[in-house]
């Protein structure tokens, strides 16, 4: 017998109605497999991390009055103002300098994360 999702390929008009059932079946089979326990543990860790993120976000907003993204944008605007006033940069050059700094910091952070992940393996 063919799996449900393969049978749906012969009846594309049934996909909108049956797709969610097929997805549930696939998830059920994964969880019932011998690897199911590790999948469940991974899901629990992910759920815990997401919960921690929301708590951190809530406290950050309580302390600063801004979301982390709003706070970051505020800092960038203040730095752009500083560049324009103290270094007599125009808005375009100040924005370019800030974007380069943000890009460089992002690359450095990604490399740090990669090193942490590789050392954990």
C-alpha positions as CSV (number, residue, x, y, z in Angstrom):
1,X,0.0,0.0,0.0
2,X,1.3,3.5,-0.8
3,X,1.6,6.2,1.8
4,X,-1.3,8.7,1.9
5,X,0.7,11.6,0.5
6,X,1.7,9.6,-2.6
7,X,-2.0,8.7,-3.2
8,X,-2.8,12.5,-3.1
9,X,-0.5,13.0,-6.1
10,X,-3.1,11.2,-8.2
11,X,-5.9,13.4,-6.9
12,X,-4.7,17.0,-6.6
13,X,-8.2,18.3,-6.0
14,X,-8.2,16.4,-2.7
15,X,-5.0,18.0,-1.4
16,X,-6.7,21.1,0.2
17,X,-9.1,18.9,2.1
18,X,-6.7,16.0,3.1
19,X,-3.3,17.7,3.4
20,X,-3.6,18.4,7.2
21,X,-4.5,14.8,7.8
22,X,-1.5,13.6,5.9
23,X,0.7,15.9,7.8
24,X,-0.7,14.6,11.1
25,X,-0.1,11.0,9.9
26,X,3.5,11.8,9.0
27,X,4.1,13.4,12.4
28,X,2.5,10.5,14.2
29,X,4.6,8.0,12.3
30,X,7.8,10.0,13.1
31,X,6.9,10.1,16.8
32,X,6.1,6.3,16.8
33,X,9.4,5.5,15.2
34,X,12.5,4.4,17.2
35,X,13.8,8.0,16.9
36,X,10.6,9.4,18.3
37,X,11.9,10.0,21.8
38,X,14.8,12.1,20.5
39,X,12.3,14.1,18.4
40,X,10.1,14.6,21.5
41,X,13.1,15.8,23.5
42,X,14.2,18.2,20.8
43,X,10.7,19.6,20.6
44,X,10.7,20.1,24.4
45,X,14.0,21.9,24.3
46,X,12.8,24.1,21.5
47,X,9.6,24.9,23.4
48,X,11.6,25.8,26.5
49,X,13.9,28.0,24.5
50,X,11.0,29.8,23.0
51,X,9.4,30.3,26.4
52,X,12.7,31.8,27.7
53,X,12.9,34.1,24.7
54,X,9.4,35.5,25.4
55,X,10.2,36.0,29.1
56,X,13.4,37.9,28.2
57,X,11.5,40.0,25.6
58,X,8.9,40.9,28.3
59,X,11.5,41.9,30.9
60,X,13.5,43.9,28.3
61,X,10.4,45.8,27.4
62,X,9.5,46.5,31.0
63,X,13.0,47.9,31.7
64,X,13.5,49.9,28.5
65,X,10.0,50.6,27.5
66,X,10.9,49.4,24.0
67,X,11.1,46.0,22.3
68,X,14.6,44.8,21.6
69,X,14.2,45.7,17.9
70,X,12.9,49.2,18.7
71,X,15.8,49.6,21.2
72,X,18.3,48.6,18.5
73,X,16.8,51.0,16.0
74,X,16.9,53.8,18.6
75,X,20.6,53.1,19.2
76,X,21.3,53.2,15.5
77,X,19.4,56.5,15.1
78,X,21.4,58.0,17.9
79,X,24.7,56.8,16.4
80,X,23.6,58.2,13.0
81,X,22.9,61.6,14.7
82,X,26.3,61.5,16.4
83,X,28.0,60.8,13.1
84,X,26.2,63.6,11.4
85,X,26.9,66.1,14.1
86,X,30.4,65.3,15.2
87,X,31.9,64.0,12.0
88,X,29.8,66.2,9.7
89,X,28.6,63.2,7.7
90,X,25.5,63.5,5.6
91,X,22.6,61.1,6.2
92,X,23.6,58.8,3.4
93,X,27.2,58.3,4.5
94,X,26.2,57.9,8.2
95,X,23.6,55.2,7.2
96,X,26.3,53.5,5.0
97,X,28.8,53.5,7.9
98,X,26.2,52.1,10.3
99,X,25.1,49.4,7.9
100,X,28.7,48.3,7.4
101,X,29.1,48.1,11.2
102,X,25.9,46.1,11.6
103,X,26.9,43.8,8.7
104,X,30.4,43.2,10.2
105,X,28.9,42.6,13.7
106,X,26.4,40.1,12.1
107,X,29.2,38.2,10.4
108,X,31.3,38.1,13.6
109,X,28.3,36.8,15.6
110,X,27.5,34.1,13.0
111,X,31.2,33.0,13.1
112,X,31.0,32.9,16.9
113,X,27.9,30.8,16.8
114,X,29.4,28.5,14.2
115,X,32.5,27.9,16.4
116,X,30.2,27.2,19.4
117,X,28.2,24.7,17.3
118,X,31.2,23.0,15.9
119,X,32.8,22.7,19.3
120,X,29.7,21.0,20.6
121,X,29.9,18.3,18.0
